[in-house]
Amino acid sequence: MKEGGKIIMIIGLLITLFTGFKYFTKEKVVDLGSVEITANKKHSVNWSPMVGVGVILLGGLVFMMGSKKI
């Protein structure tokens, strides 16, 4: 469980540092038989850095609970 907690904390750190990403898709603008015009459309996915902090805390909890013997 300790290794899983460490991995979750690293993922949380990455989520905190990188608060989103952008990607492009091709969108058909005009279609006139054999003539097609396409354009790149930009999409962005963003999240709050607080999500990463929450994941770090969750990883810390998993890490701490992994050290306890039941």
PDB file of N, H, CA, C and O in Angstrom:
ATOM      1  N   MET A   1       0.821  -1.195   0.000  1.00  0.00           N
ATOM      2  CA  MET A   1       0.000   0.000   0.000  1.00  0.00           C
ATOM      3  C   MET A   1       0.865   1.259   0.000  1.00  0.00           C
ATOM      4  O   MET A   1       0.458   2.292  -0.532  1.00  0.00           O
ATOM      5  N   LYS A   2       2.060   1.175   0.597  1.00  0.00           N
ATOM      6  H   LYS A   2       2.390   0.336   1.029  1.00  0.00           H
ATOM      7  CA  LYS A   2       2.910   2.360   0.653  1.00  0.00           C
ATOM      8  C   LYS A   2       3.323   2.800  -0.750  1.00  0.00           C
ATOM      9  O   LYS A   2       3.367   3.995  -1.042  1.00  0.00           O
ATOM     10  N   GLU A   3       3.626   1.827  -1.620  1.00  0.00           N
ATOM     11  H   GLU A   3       3.590   0.857  -1.383  1.00  0.00           H
ATOM     12  CA  GLU A   3       4.038   2.180  -2.983  1.00  0.00           C
ATOM     13  C   GLU A   3       2.888   2.833  -3.737  1.00  0.00           C
ATOM     14  O   GLU A   3       3.087   3.774  -4.504  1.00  0.00           O
ATOM     15  N   GLY A   4       1.681   2.320  -3.509  1.00  0.00           N
ATOM     16  H   GLY A   4       1.518   1.555  -2.886  1.00  0.00           H
ATOM     17  CA  GLY A   4       0.507   2.921  -4.151  1.00  0.00           C
ATOM     18  C   GLY A   4       0.292   4.354  -3.687  1.00  0.00           C
ATOM     19  O   GLY A   4      -0.058   5.220  -4.489  1.00  0.00           O
ATOM     20  N   GLY A   5       0.498   4.609  -2.401  1.00  0.00           N
ATOM     21  H   GLY A   5       0.782   3.906  -1.750  1.00  0.00           H
ATOM     22  CA  GLY A   5       0.380   5.966  -1.869  1.00  0.00           C
ATOM     23  C   GLY A   5       1.388   6.911  -2.483  1.00  0.00           C
ATOM     24  O   GLY A   5       1.072   8.062  -2.785  1.00  0.00           O
ATOM     25  N   LYS A   6       2.621   6.414  -2.670  1.00  0.00           N
ATOM     26  H   LYS A   6       2.878   5.479  -2.425  1.00  0.00           H
ATOM     27  CA  LYS A   6       3.656   7.243  -3.301  1.00  0.00           C
ATOM     28  C   LYS A   6       3.274   7.580  -4.741  1.00  0.00           C
ATOM     29  O   LYS A   6       3.434   8.718  -5.181  1.00  0.00           O
ATOM     30  N   ILE A   7       2.770   6.586  -5.468  1.00  0.00           N
ATOM     31  H   ILE A   7       2.640   5.662  -5.110  1.00  0.00           H
ATOM     32  CA  ILE A   7       2.376   6.810  -6.868  1.00  0.00           C
ATOM     33  C   ILE A   7       1.232   7.814  -6.949  1.00  0.00           C
ATOM     34  O   ILE A   7       1.229   8.682  -7.822  1.00  0.00           O
ATOM     35  N   ILE A   8       0.259   7.702  -6.043  1.00  0.00           N
ATOM     36  H   ILE A   8       0.261   6.997  -5.334  1.00  0.00           H
ATOM     37  CA  ILE A   8      -0.871   8.634  -6.034  1.00  0.00           C
ATOM     38  C   ILE A   8      -0.386  10.045  -5.723  1.00  0.00           C
ATOM     39  O   ILE A   8      -0.879  11.006  -6.314  1.00  0.00           O
ATOM     40  N   MET A   9       0.570  10.188  -4.806  1.00  0.00           N
ATOM     41  H   MET A   9       0.970   9.407  -4.326  1.00  0.00           H
ATOM     42  CA  MET A   9       1.099  11.515  -4.487  1.00  0.00           C
ATOM     43  C   MET A   9       1.846  12.117  -5.672  1.00  0.00           C
ATOM     44  O   MET A   9       1.747  13.321  -5.910  1.00  0.00           O
ATOM     45  N   ILE A  10       2.590  11.305  -6.418  1.00  0.00           N
ATOM     46  H   ILE A  10       2.670  10.327  -6.224  1.00  0.00           H
ATOM     47  CA  ILE A  10       3.295  11.814  -7.598  1.00  0.00           C
ATOM     48  C   ILE A  10       2.305  12.259  -8.660  1.00  0.00           C
ATOM     49  O   ILE A  10       2.497  13.293  -9.300  1.00  0.00           O
ATOM     50  N   ILE A  11       1.238  11.477  -8.851  1.00  0.00           N
ATOM     51  H   ILE A  11       1.081  10.638  -8.331  1.00  0.00           H
ATOM     52  CA  ILE A  11       0.200  11.870  -9.807  1.00  0.00           C
ATOM     53  C   ILE A  11      -0.442  13.181  -9.377  1.00  0.00           C
ATOM     54  O   ILE A  11      -0.704  14.047 -10.212  1.00  0.00           O
ATOM     55  N   GLY A  12      -0.699  13.333  -8.071  1.00  0.00           N
ATOM     56  H   GLY A  12      -0.487  12.630  -7.393  1.00  0.00           H
ATOM     57  CA  GLY A  12      -1.258  14.582  -7.553  1.00  0.00           C
ATOM     58  C   GLY A  12      -0.341  15.765  -7.790  1.00  0.00           C
ATOM     59  O   GLY A  12      -0.807  16.861  -8.102  1.00  0.00           O
ATOM     60  N   LEU A  13       0.963  15.555  -7.645  1.00  0.00           N
ATOM     61  H   LEU A  13       1.342  14.664  -7.391  1.00  0.00           H
ATOM     62  CA  LEU A  13       1.928  16.625  -7.906  1.00  0.00           C
ATOM     63  C   LEU A  13       1.890  17.036  -9.376  1.00  0.00           C
ATOM     64  O   LEU A  13       1.924  18.224  -9.696  1.00  0.00           O
ATOM     65  N   LEU A  14       1.819  16.047 -10.264  1.00  0.00           N
ATOM     66  H   LEU A  14       1.791  15.082 -10.003  1.00  0.00           H
ATOM     67  CA  LEU A  14       1.743  16.361 -11.697  1.00  0.00           C
ATOM     68  C   LEU A  14       0.452  17.097 -12.042  1.00  0.00           C
ATOM     69  O   LEU A  14       0.456  18.019 -12.856  1.00  0.00           O
ATOM     70  N   ILE A  15      -0.658  16.684 -11.416  1.00  0.00           N
ATOM     71  H   ILE A  15      -0.661  15.935 -10.754  1.00  0.00           H
ATOM     72  CA  ILE A  15      -1.938  17.364 -11.657  1.00  0.00           C
ATOM     73  C   ILE A  15      -1.868  18.808 -11.175  1.00  0.00           C
ATOM     74  O   ILE A  15      -2.440  19.700 -11.802  1.00  0.00           O
ATOM     75  N   THR A  16      -1.164  19.045 -10.054  1.00  0.00           N
ATOM     76  H   THR A  16      -0.699  18.320  -9.546  1.00  0.00           H
ATOM     77  CA  THR A  16      -1.032  20.397  -9.533  1.00  0.00           C
ATOM     78  C   THR A  16      -0.164  21.261 -10.443  1.00  0.00           C
ATOM     79  O   THR A  16      -0.472  22.431 -10.673  1.00  0.00           O
ATOM     80  N   LEU A  17       0.916  20.686 -10.959  1.00  0.00           N
ATOM     81  H   LEU A  17       1.166  19.736 -10.772  1.00  0.00           H
ATOM     82  CA  LEU A  17       1.826  21.466 -11.803  1.00  0.00           C
ATOM     83  C   LEU A  17       1.250  21.733 -13.190  1.00  0.00           C
ATOM     84  O   LEU A  17       1.386  22.837 -13.717  1.00  0.00           O
ATOM     85  N   PHE A  18       0.612  20.737 -13.779  1.00  0.00           N
ATOM     86  H   PHE A  18       0.501  19.840 -13.351  1.00  0.00           H
ATOM     87  CA  PHE A  18       0.041  20.884 -15.115  1.00  0.00           C
ATOM     88  C   PHE A  18      -1.476  20.946 -14.964  1.00  0.00           C
ATOM     89  O   PHE A  18      -2.131  19.919 -14.785  1.00  0.00           O
ATOM     90  N   THR A  19      -2.028  22.153 -15.038  1.00  0.00           N
ATOM     91  H   THR A  19      -1.495  22.987 -15.184  1.00  0.00           H
ATOM     92  CA  THR A  19      -3.455  22.360 -14.757  1.00  0.00           C
ATOM     93  C   THR A  19      -4.338  22.219 -15.983  1.00  0.00           C
ATOM     94  O   THR A  19      -5.457  22.731 -15.993  1.00  0.00           O
ATOM     95  N   GLY A  20      -3.870  21.549 -17.001  1.00  0.00           N
ATOM     96  H   GLY A  20      -2.961  21.133 -16.992  1.00  0.00           H
ATOM     97  CA  GLY A  20      -4.703  21.325 -18.180  1.00  0.00           C
ATOM     98  C   GLY A  20      -3.868  20.994 -19.393  1.00  0.00           C
ATOM     99  O   GLY A  20      -2.638  20.980 -19.341  1.00  0.00           O
ATOM    100  N   PHE A  21      -4.561  20.725 -20.492  1.00  0.00           N
ATOM    101  H   PHE A  21      -5.560  20.736 -20.534  1.00  0.00           H
ATOM    102  CA  PHE A  21      -3.882  20.461 -21.753  1.00  0.00           C
ATOM    103  C   PHE A  21      -4.804  20.880 -22.892  1.00  0.00           C
ATOM    104  O   PHE A  21      -6.009  21.055 -22.708  1.00  0.00           O
ATOM    105  N   LYS A  22      -4.208  21.038 -24.073  1.00  0.00           N
ATOM    106  H   LYS A  22      -3.229  20.896 -24.222  1.00  0.00           H
ATOM    107  CA  LYS A  22      -4.946  21.437 -25.266  1.00  0.00           C
ATOM    108  C   LYS A  22      -4.739  20.391 -26.351  1.00  0.00           C
ATOM    109  O   LYS A  22      -3.681  19.769 -26.446  1.00  0.00           O
ATOM    110  N   TYR A  23      -5.771  20.212 -27.163  1.00  0.00           N
ATOM    111  H   TYR A  23      -6.630  20.718 -27.086  1.00  0.00           H
ATOM    112  CA  TYR A  23      -5.644  19.313 -28.306  1.00  0.00           C
ATOM    113  C   TYR A  23      -6.451  19.890 -29.467  1.00  0.00           C
ATOM    114  O   TYR A  23      -7.336  20.723 -29.271  1.00  0.00           O
ATOM    115  N   PHE A  24      -6.132  19.434 -30.677  1.00  0.00           N
ATOM    116  H   PHE A  24      -5.413  18.757 -30.836  1.00  0.00           H
ATOM    117  CA  PHE A  24      -6.757  19.940 -31.888  1.00  0.00           C
ATOM    118  C   PHE A  24      -7.500  18.817 -32.600  1.00  0.00           C
ATOM    119  O   PHE A  24      -7.073  17.662 -32.597  1.00  0.00           O
ATOM    120  N   THR A  25      -8.623  19.186 -33.212  1.00  0.00           N
ATOM    121  H   THR A  25      -8.969  20.124 -33.215  1.00  0.00           H
ATOM    122  CA  THR A  25      -9.354  18.266 -34.073  1.00  0.00           C
ATOM    123  C   THR A  25      -9.604  18.959 -35.404  1.00  0.00           C
ATOM    124  O   THR A  25      -9.661  20.187 -35.478  1.00  0.00           O
ATOM    125  N   LYS A  26      -9.751  18.161 -36.447  1.00  0.00           N
ATOM    126  H   LYS A  26      -9.705  17.164 -36.386  1.00  0.00           H
ATOM    127  CA  LYS A  26     -10.077  18.732 -37.756  1.00  0.00           C
ATOM    128  C   LYS A  26     -11.584  18.775 -37.904  1.00  0.00           C
ATOM    129  O   LYS A  26     -12.284  17.799 -37.632  1.00  0.00           O
ATOM    130  N   GLU A  27     -12.067  19.923 -38.339  1.00  0.00           N
ATOM    131  H   GLU A  27     -11.499  20.715 -38.560  1.00  0.00           H
ATOM    132  CA  GLU A  27     -13.502  20.121 -38.514  1.00  0.00           C
ATOM    133  C   GLU A  27     -13.769  20.520 -39.959  1.00  0.00           C
ATOM    134  O   GLU A  27     -13.120  21.419 -40.495  1.00  0.00           O
ATOM    135  N   LYS A  28     -14.721  19.849 -40.580  1.00  0.00           N
ATOM    136  H   LYS A  28     -15.248  19.119 -40.145  1.00  0.00           H
ATOM    137  CA  LYS A  28     -15.068  20.153 -41.966  1.00  0.00           C
ATOM    138  C   LYS A  28     -15.887  21.442 -41.994  1.00  0.00           C
ATOM    139  O   LYS A  28     -16.945  21.534 -41.372  1.00  0.00           O
ATOM    140  N   VAL A  29     -15.378  22.441 -42.731  1.00  0.00           N
ATOM    141  H   VAL A  29     -14.519  22.366 -43.237  1.00  0.00           H
ATOM    142  CA  VAL A  29     -16.046  23.736 -42.813  1.00  0.00           C
ATOM    143  C   VAL A  29     -16.929  23.801 -44.053  1.00  0.00           C
ATOM    144  O   VAL A  29     -18.089  24.204 -43.973  1.00  0.00           O
ATOM    145  N   VAL A  30     -16.378  23.401 -45.201  1.00  0.00           N
ATOM    146  H   VAL A  30     -15.436  23.073 -45.265  1.00  0.00           H
ATOM    147  CA  VAL A  30     -17.114  23.453 -46.461  1.00  0.00           C
ATOM    148  C   VAL A  30     -16.955  22.107 -47.162  1.00  0.00           C
ATOM    149  O   VAL A  30     -15.860  21.545 -47.209  1.00  0.00           O
ATOM    150  N   ASP A  31     -18.069  21.594 -47.710  1.00  0.00           N
ATOM    151  H   ASP A  31     -18.958  22.050 -47.672  1.00  0.00           H
ATOM    152  CA  ASP A  31     -18.029  20.341 -48.466  1.00  0.00           C
ATOM    153  C   ASP A  31     -18.840  20.551 -49.739  1.00  0.00           C
ATOM    154  O   ASP A  31     -20.069  20.474 -49.727  1.00  0.00           O
ATOM    155  N   LEU A  32     -18.136  20.818 -50.836  1.00  0.00           N
ATOM    156  H   LEU A  32     -17.138  20.881 -50.846  1.00  0.00           H
ATOM    157  CA  LEU A  32     -18.775  21.040 -52.128  1.00  0.00           C
ATOM    158  C   LEU A  32     -18.337  19.950 -53.099  1.00  0.00           C
ATOM    159  O   LEU A  32     -17.503  20.194 -53.970  1.00  0.00           O
ATOM    160  N   GLY A  33     -18.886  18.770 -52.955  1.00  0.00           N
ATOM    161  H   GLY A  33     -19.564  18.572 -52.247  1.00  0.00           H
ATOM    162  CA  GLY A  33     -18.537  17.665 -53.849  1.00  0.00           C
ATOM    163  C   GLY A  33     -17.116  17.213 -53.614  1.00  0.00           C
ATOM    164  O   GLY A  33     -16.799  16.642 -52.571  1.00  0.00           O
ATOM    165  N   SER A  34     -16.250  17.473 -54.601  1.00  0.00           N
ATOM    166  H   SER A  34     -16.508  17.937 -55.449  1.00  0.00           H
ATOM    167  CA  SER A  34     -14.855  17.040 -54.481  1.00  0.00           C
ATOM    168  C   SER A  34     -13.982  18.056 -53.747  1.00  0.00           C
ATOM    169  O   SER A  34     -12.808  17.793 -53.483  1.00  0.00           O
ATOM    170  N   VAL A  35     -14.549  19.205 -53.420  1.00  0.00           N
ATOM    171  H   VAL A  35     -15.502  19.419 -53.634  1.00  0.00           H
ATOM    172  CA  VAL A  35     -13.795  20.242 -52.715  1.00  0.00           C
ATOM    173  C   VAL A  35     -14.206  20.234 -51.241  1.00  0.00           C
ATOM    174  O   VAL A  35     -15.379  20.399 -50.905  1.00  0.00           O
ATOM    175  N   GLU A  36     -13.229  20.040 -50.388  1.00  0.00           N
ATOM    176  H   GLU A  36     -12.277  19.905 -50.661  1.00  0.00           H
ATOM    177  CA  GLU A  36     -13.486  20.075 -48.954  1.00  0.00           C
ATOM    178  C   GLU A  36     -12.515  21.055 -48.304  1.00  0.00           C
ATOM    179  O   GLU A  36     -11.327  21.074 -48.623  1.00  0.00           O
ATOM    180  N   ILE A  37     -13.027  21.848 -47.409  1.00  0.00           N
ATOM    181  H   ILE A  37     -13.993  21.833 -47.150  1.00  0.00           H
ATOM    182  CA  ILE A  37     -12.190  22.774 -46.644  1.00  0.00           C
ATOM    183  C   ILE A  37     -12.339  22.395 -45.182  1.00  0.00           C
ATOM    184  O   ILE A  37     -13.446  22.313 -44.651  1.00  0.00           O
ATOM    185  N   THR A  38     -11.185  22.162 -44.536  1.00  0.00           N
ATOM    186  H   THR A  38     -10.285  22.228 -44.967  1.00  0.00           H
ATOM    187  CA  THR A  38     -11.199  21.804 -43.121  1.00  0.00           C
ATOM    188  C   THR A  38     -10.433  22.854 -42.330  1.00  0.00           C
ATOM    189  O   THR A  38      -9.591  23.573 -42.867  1.00  0.00           O
ATOM    190  N   ALA A  39     -10.741  22.923 -41.065  1.00  0.00           N
ATOM    191  H   ALA A  39     -11.425  22.339 -40.629  1.00  0.00           H
ATOM    192  CA  ALA A  39     -10.049  23.836 -40.167  1.00  0.00           C
ATOM    193  C   ALA A  39      -9.708  23.083 -38.885  1.00  0.00           C
ATOM    194  O   ALA A  39     -10.426  22.176 -38.463  1.00  0.00           O
ATOM    195  N   ASN A  40      -8.601  23.482 -38.284  1.00  0.00           N
ATOM    196  H   ASN A  40      -8.018  24.218 -38.626  1.00  0.00           H
ATOM    197  CA  ASN A  40      -8.228  22.905 -36.994  1.00  0.00           C
ATOM    198  C   ASN A  40      -8.975  23.635 -35.896  1.00  0.00           C
ATOM    199  O   ASN A  40      -8.937  24.863 -35.818  1.00  0.00           O
ATOM    200  N   LYS A  41      -9.656  22.874 -35.044  1.00  0.00           N
ATOM    201  H   LYS A  41      -9.686  21.876 -35.108  1.00  0.00           H
ATOM    202  CA  LYS A  41     -10.398  23.463 -33.932  1.00  0.00           C
ATOM    203  C   LYS A  41      -9.672  23.113 -32.641  1.00  0.00           C
ATOM    204  O   LYS A  41      -9.384  21.947 -32.373  1.00  0.00           O
ATOM    205  N   LYS A  42      -9.377  24.145 -31.838  1.00  0.00           N
ATOM    206  H   LYS A  42      -9.611  25.093 -32.055  1.00  0.00           H
ATOM    207  CA  LYS A  42      -8.632  23.955 -30.606  1.00  0.00           C
ATOM    208  C   LYS A  42      -9.602  23.666 -29.455  1.00  0.00           C
ATOM    209  O   LYS A  42     -10.600  24.364 -29.279  1.00  0.00           O
ATOM    210  N   HIS A  43      -9.292  22.637 -28.684  1.00  0.00           N
ATOM    211  H   HIS A  43      -8.481  22.070 -28.826  1.00  0.00           H
ATOM    212  CA  HIS A  43     -10.064  22.288 -27.490  1.00  0.00           C
ATOM    213  C   HIS A  43      -9.113  22.346 -26.302  1.00  0.00           C
ATOM    214  O   HIS A  43      -7.929  22.034 -26.431  1.00  0.00           O
ATOM    215  N   SER A  44      -9.626  22.742 -25.159  1.00  0.00           N
ATOM    216  H   SER A  44     -10.588  22.995 -25.054  1.00  0.00           H
ATOM    217  CA  SER A  44      -8.787  22.747 -23.969  1.00  0.00           C
ATOM    218  C   SER A  44      -9.527  22.082 -22.819  1.00  0.00           C
ATOM    219  O   SER A  44     -10.740  22.225 -22.663  1.00  0.00           O
ATOM    220  N   VAL A  45      -8.766  21.359 -22.028  1.00  0.00           N
ATOM    221  H   VAL A  45      -7.781  21.243 -22.154  1.00  0.00           H
ATOM    222  CA  VAL A  45      -9.283  20.699 -20.833  1.00  0.00           C
ATOM    223  C   VAL A  45      -8.511  21.284 -19.656  1.00  0.00           C
ATOM    224  O   VAL A  45      -7.287  21.164 -19.602  1.00  0.00           O
ATOM    225  N   ASN A  46      -9.201  21.909 -18.722  1.00  0.00           N
ATOM    226  H   ASN A  46     -10.196  22.007 -18.765  1.00  0.00           H
ATOM    227  CA  ASN A  46      -8.567  22.559 -17.584  1.00  0.00           C
ATOM    228  C   ASN A  46      -9.181  22.078 -16.286  1.00  0.00           C
ATOM    229  O   ASN A  46     -10.353  21.702 -16.243  1.00  0.00           O
ATOM    230  N   TRP A  47      -8.384  22.092 -15.227  1.00  0.00           N
ATOM    231  H   TRP A  47      -7.432  22.397 -15.262  1.00  0.00           H
ATOM    232  CA  TRP A  47      -8.873  21.761 -13.894  1.00  0.00           C
ATOM    233  C   TRP A  47      -8.158  22.652 -12.890  1.00  0.00           C
ATOM    234  O   TRP A  47      -7.129  23.257 -13.194  1.00  0.00           O
ATOM    235  N   SER A  48      -8.712  22.720 -11.711  1.00  0.00           N
ATOM    236  H   SER A  48      -9.547  22.229 -11.464  1.00  0.00           H
ATOM    237  CA  SER A  48      -8.158  23.550 -10.649  1.00  0.00           C
ATOM    238  C   SER A  48      -6.944  22.869 -10.028  1.00  0.00           C
ATOM    239  O   SER A  48      -6.921  21.643  -9.917  1.00  0.00           O
ATOM    240  N   PRO A  49      -5.933  23.641  -9.621  1.00  0.00           N
ATOM    241  CA  PRO A  49      -4.800  23.042  -8.908  1.00  0.00           C
ATOM    242  C   PRO A  49      -5.223  22.401  -7.582  1.00  0.00           C
ATOM    243  O   PRO A  49      -4.504  21.557  -7.047  1.00  0.00           O
ATOM    244  N   MET A  50      -6.369  22.791  -7.056  1.00  0.00           N
ATOM    245  H   MET A  50      -6.953  23.477  -7.491  1.00  0.00           H
ATOM    246  CA  MET A  50      -6.850  22.210  -5.805  1.00  0.00           C
ATOM    247  C   MET A  50      -7.196  20.727  -5.978  1.00  0.00           C
ATOM    248  O   MET A  50      -7.161  19.970  -5.008  1.00  0.00           O
ATOM    249  N   VAL A  51      -7.522  20.314  -7.180  1.00  0.00           N
ATOM    250  H   VAL A  51      -7.550  20.929  -7.968  1.00  0.00           H
ATOM    251  CA  VAL A  51      -7.763  18.893  -7.449  1.00  0.00           C
ATOM    252  C   VAL A  51      -6.469  18.113  -7.194  1.00  0.00           C
ATOM    253  O   VAL A  51      -6.494  17.042  -6.587  1.00  0.00           O
ATOM    254  N   GLY A  52      -5.351  18.651  -7.657  1.00  0.00           N
ATOM    255  H   GLY A  52      -5.331  19.521  -8.150  1.00  0.00           H
ATOM    256  CA  GLY A  52      -4.060  18.010  -7.422  1.00  0.00           C
ATOM    257  C   GLY A  52      -3.703  17.951  -5.950  1.00  0.00           C
ATOM    258  O   GLY A  52      -3.159  16.954  -5.478  1.00  0.00           O
ATOM    259  N   VAL A  53      -4.010  19.025  -5.218  1.00  0.00           N
ATOM    260  H   VAL A  53      -4.453  19.835  -5.602  1.00  0.00           H
ATOM    261  CA  VAL A  53      -3.746  19.030  -3.780  1.00  0.00           C
ATOM    262  C   VAL A  53      -4.582  17.953  -3.093  1.00  0.00           C
ATOM    263  O   VAL A  53      -4.098  17.270  -2.191  1.00  0.00           O
ATOM    264  N   GLY A  54      -5.823  17.803  -3.515  1.00  0.00           N
ATOM    265  H   GLY A  54      -6.216  18.358  -4.248  1.00  0.00           H
ATOM    266  CA  GLY A  54      -6.675  16.766  -2.953  1.00  0.00           C
ATOM    267  C   GLY A  54      -6.139  15.373  -3.232  1.00  0.00           C
ATOM    268  O   GLY A  54      -6.193  14.500  -2.366  1.00  0.00           O
ATOM    269  N   VAL A  55      -5.624  15.159  -4.435  1.00  0.00           N
ATOM    270  H   VAL A  55      -5.580  15.868  -5.139  1.00  0.00           H
ATOM    271  CA  VAL A  55      -5.060  13.857  -4.787  1.00  0.00           C
ATOM    272  C   VAL A  55      -3.787  13.595  -3.975  1.00  0.00           C
ATOM    273  O   VAL A  55      -3.537  12.463  -3.561  1.00  0.00           O
ATOM    274  N   ILE A  56      -2.983  14.640  -3.748  1.00  0.00           N
ATOM    275  H   ILE A  56      -3.186  15.560  -4.084  1.00  0.00           H
ATOM    276  CA  ILE A  56      -1.790  14.488  -2.911  1.00  0.00           C
ATOM    277  C   ILE A  56      -2.193  14.084  -1.494  1.00  0.00           C
ATOM    278  O   ILE A  56      -1.583  13.189  -0.908  1.00  0.00           O
ATOM    279  N   LEU A  57      -3.215  14.737  -0.944  1.00  0.00           N
ATOM    280  H   LEU A  57      -3.710  15.463  -1.420  1.00  0.00           H
ATOM    281  CA  LEU A  57      -3.684  14.384   0.397  1.00  0.00           C
ATOM    282  C   LEU A  57      -4.216  12.954   0.449  1.00  0.00           C
ATOM    283  O   LEU A  57      -3.970  12.233   1.417  1.00  0.00           O
ATOM    284  N   LEU A  58      -4.934  12.548  -0.577  1.00  0.00           N
ATOM    285  H   LEU A  58      -5.134  13.134  -1.363  1.00  0.00           H
ATOM    286  CA  LEU A  58      -5.431  11.177  -0.647  1.00  0.00           C
ATOM    287  C   LEU A  58      -4.267  10.181  -0.702  1.00  0.00           C
ATOM    288  O   LEU A  58      -4.304   9.140  -0.046  1.00  0.00           O
ATOM    289  N   GLY A  59      -3.251  10.500  -1.476  1.00  0.00           N
ATOM    290  H   GLY A  59      -3.221  11.346  -2.009  1.00  0.00           H
ATOM    291  CA  GLY A  59      -2.064   9.641  -1.539  1.00  0.00           C
ATOM    292  C   GLY A  59      -1.352   9.567  -0.201  1.00  0.00           C
ATOM    293  O   GLY A  59      -0.862   8.507   0.189  1.00  0.00           O
ATOM    294  N   GLY A  60      -1.293  10.696   0.507  1.00  0.00           N
ATOM    295  H   GLY A  60      -1.691  11.557   0.191  1.00  0.00           H
ATOM    296  CA  GLY A  60      -0.692  10.694   1.837  1.00  0.00           C
ATOM    297  C   GLY A  60      -1.472   9.822   2.808  1.00  0.00           C
ATOM    298  O   GLY A  60      -0.890   9.126   3.639  1.00  0.00           O
ATOM    299  N   LEU A  61      -2.788   9.866   2.697  1.00  0.00           N
ATOM    300  H   LEU A  61      -3.262  10.432   2.022  1.00  0.00           H
ATOM    301  CA  LEU A  61      -3.638   9.035   3.550  1.00  0.00           C
ATOM    302  C   LEU A  61      -3.413   7.552   3.246  1.00  0.00           C
ATOM    303  O   LEU A  61      -3.293   6.739   4.162  1.00  0.00           O
ATOM    304  N   VAL A  62      -3.356   7.206   1.969  1.00  0.00           N
ATOM    305  H   VAL A  62      -3.454   7.867   1.224  1.00  0.00           H
ATOM    306  CA  VAL A  62      -3.098   5.806   1.587  1.00  0.00           C
ATOM    307  C   VAL A  62      -1.716   5.382   2.070  1.00  0.00           C
ATOM    308  O   VAL A  62      -1.538   4.261   2.546  1.00  0.00           O
ATOM    309  N   PHE A  63      -0.740   6.273   1.948  1.00  0.00           N
ATOM    310  H   PHE A  63      -0.885   7.184   1.561  1.00  0.00           H
ATOM    311  CA  PHE A  63       0.613   5.973   2.394  1.00  0.00           C
ATOM    312  C   PHE A  63       0.651   5.725   3.901  1.00  0.00           C
ATOM    313  O   PHE A  63       1.282   4.773   4.360  1.00  0.00           O
ATOM    314  N   MET A  64      -0.021   6.575   4.664  1.00  0.00           N
ATOM    315  H   MET A  64      -0.534   7.348   4.291  1.00  0.00           H
ATOM    316  CA  MET A  64      -0.035   6.428   6.130  1.00  0.00           C
ATOM    317  C   MET A  64      -0.808   5.188   6.566  1.00  0.00           C
ATOM    318  O   MET A  64      -0.403   4.511   7.511  1.00  0.00           O
ATOM    319  N   MET A  65      -1.900   4.887   5.900  1.00  0.00           N
ATOM    320  H   MET A  65      -2.229   5.437   5.132  1.00  0.00           H
ATOM    321  CA  MET A  65      -2.687   3.713   6.267  1.00  0.00           C
ATOM    322  C   MET A  65      -1.967   2.423   5.876  1.00  0.00           C
ATOM    323  O   MET A  65      -2.218   1.373   6.466  1.00  0.00           O
ATOM    324  N   GLY A  66      -1.091   2.492   4.906  1.00  0.00           N
ATOM    325  H   GLY A  66      -0.886   3.345   4.426  1.00  0.00           H
ATOM    326  CA  GLY A  66      -0.346   1.307   4.486  1.00  0.00           C
ATOM    327  C   GLY A  66       0.687   0.882   5.515  1.00  0.00           C
ATOM    328  O   GLY A  66       1.118  -0.271   5.524  1.00  0.00           O
ATOM    329  N   SER A  67       1.091   1.812   6.388  1.00  0.00           N
ATOM    330  H   SER A  67       0.742   2.749   6.381  1.00  0.00           H
ATOM    331  CA  SER A  67       2.100   1.462   7.367  1.00  0.00           C
ATOM    332  C   SER A  67       1.518   0.849   8.636  1.00  0.00           C
ATOM    333  O   SER A  67       2.261   0.295   9.447  1.00  0.00           O
ATOM    334  N   LYS A  68       0.197   0.939   8.822  1.00  0.00           N
ATOM    335  H   LYS A  68      -0.406   1.389   8.163  1.00  0.00           H
ATOM    336  CA  LYS A  68      -0.448   0.389  10.012  1.00  0.00           C
ATOM    337  C   LYS A  68      -0.692  -1.099   9.842  1.00  0.00           C
ATOM    338  O   LYS A  68      -1.020  -1.569   8.752  1.00  0.00           O
ATOM    339  N   LYS A  69      -0.531  -1.827  10.922  1.00  0.00           N
ATOM    340  H   LYS A  69      -0.265  -1.446  11.808  1.00  0.00           H
ATOM    341  CA  LYS A  69      -0.811  -3.264  10.920  1.00  0.00           C
ATOM    342  C   LYS A  69      -2.216  -3.466  11.465  1.00  0.00           C
ATOM    343  O   LYS A  69      -2.594  -2.856  12.465  1.00  0.00           O
ATOM    344  N   ILE A  70      -2.986  -4.320  10.807  1.00  0.00           N
ATOM    345  H   ILE A  70      -2.679  -4.816   9.995  1.00  0.00           H
ATOM    346  CA  ILE A  70      -4.372  -4.581  11.242  1.00  0.00           C
ATOM    347  C   ILE A  70      -4.407  -5.762  12.168  1.00  0.00           C
ATOM    348  O   ILE A  70      -5.478  -6.142  12.643  1.00  0.00           O
TER     349      ILE A  70
END
